Amino acid sequence: MLQASMESRIINTSSVNGFWAAIGPHIPHAAYCAAKFAVKGFTEALITDLRINAPNVSCSVVMPGHIGTSIVENSRKLVREKNAEDPTDAEVQLARELYLRGGYR
């Protein structure tokens, strides 16, 4: 249907994490970042493929920034198996160290 139309567009959704391999030191995020890199890379490859094989079909990737959801809190609950609203002492200490080293700029 896309090729049969006069003009069409494929829009893939990735994330700003498609630009970085990690969201910060000591924060495991490999699977998520790999998935977002994959969507970005696939879209870039598809753009070239479509230009050659289906020039009436274009392709874009949307990479939204961080959205204020409760994903971090819910992840902490799974890992800690307790109330995750307040950071642990170790998390507070790590945040302070990162800030002092300029890791949050």
Secondary structure, DSSP 8 states (H G I E B T S, - for coil): -TTTSSSEEEEEE--GGGS-S-SSTT---HHHHHHHHHHHHHHHHHHHHHHHH-TTEEEEEE-------SHHHHHHHHHHSS--SS--HHHHHHHHHHHHTTTT-
